[in-house]
Amino acid sequence: MLRLYNTQTRHKETFTPLNNGQVKMYVCGPTVYNYFHLGNARPFITYDTLRRFLEFSGYHVSYVQNFTDIDDKMINRANSEEITVQELADRFIREYFYDADRLNIKRATIHPRATETIDTIVDLVQTLMDKGYAYEADDGVYFDVSRFKPYGQLSHHRLEELESSDREMSFDASDKRSRMDFVLWKKKKEHEPFWPSPWGDGRPGWHIECSAMIIKHLGETIDIHGGGQDLVFPHHENEIAQSEAATGKPFVRYWLHNGFINIDQEKMSKSAGNFFTVRDLAEHHDYLVLRFFMLSSHYRMPINFSAELLQAAENGWKRIQTCLDHTAFVAAHAPLKPEGEGIEAAASLRNSIQTYRQAFVDAMNDDLNTADAIAAVFELVRTVNTAATVGGIDQETLKAATETLHQLLDVLGLTETKNEDDDGIPFDILELVSRRTEAKKQRDFARADTIRDEIQKRGFSVVDTPQGPKVSVQ
Ligand SMILES: [Zn+2]
């Protein structure tokens, strides 16, 4: 039985999805104005691992991770580079997939962009207006926090405390009613992209994007919502307020939050300037070493980043690889049936495989304890290494050992997989193809055609076949 620590109840709870065998899961994705750093990578890797484990446990998982492709940071960076916000987004979404694919982060079922969700966002804001939870001010539409009584249920803050605290709030000259009220729709300013709305041209606030994308792609109630600890308040608190006020239904059943990566005890962040991008680190370490490093700690614990720790991860990773290579070699030369002292050793190895496999699953079931799961993998590696020195163990037993290792490593996303680019189609083209399919599904044929033109502009063609779209080099 899987147990997960729920931030909302502050307890480990037995996980049971709303619909038998089906899990609906959402993770806040990156704002695509730069390469992502190791701290940003932690939630992507953590929740990808949870998804893999859920699938391993027999669940079907619908997984949505968004791209925030419109906000102040996007606008500033695009303006400073003299490109459009969309060009900036396209570029760093490509760069996201470049790193994410190499970190073995599986593609989400859907990766929606905020700017593709404007209709749903406007509808949601309208619903909140109609129900009296939102009001229009000079510079935008705001959520009236005082109207939503359970506000603070996730972060365990009380509204009165928040209102009287000196917590630093984003400062604007708005005429909103309370400092805790947050923006749903920002009215247009000069040199900013905008979309039409009943409250005039403008763009969405950040919090409403996630609520809208969840409702649009997964429905009103989802099973798991993940993100970094820093998102608990106000982002996730606000997501709950907007969604539950609009739908009247429970929004999320299990809230999961991962810890930070610190450098010298300080959180790795772009604003603090103490960050390493995954792209830079990958020049010195294999991408999978970075993933292995991350999973060596429990996801809720902080990680203190250091070159020594990363080197230790690299050494551990090599030990596993060496074991796999060596055992495959020994198995190829082993007898078909166990013989001599191999008879007892084979029986003992078979037992160990069961024992450590179970230890691995138990650790993962205990709030995704990847640190203990990796310890079980190392125990198995040690046992296999010892067994491989005993002559007479049969091929089948040795193969079972390596297959189990591969299977467990695969749950952690640590097997070297061949990605879809086997036939020479780059990831960004495949990404465009899936966006086109999505557009067609939504009967947005104009958009589907624009995307097809973009694919052709980049030297590829796409044709629809009964088996799905087929891409080839032009
Ligand atoms: Zn979010």
Boltz pocket constraint, residues with backbone or C-beta under 6 A from the ligand:
constraints:
  - pocket:
      binder: B
      contacts: [[A, 27], [A, 28], [A, 29], [A, 206], [A, 207], [A, 210], [A, 235], [A, 239]]
      max_distance: 6.0
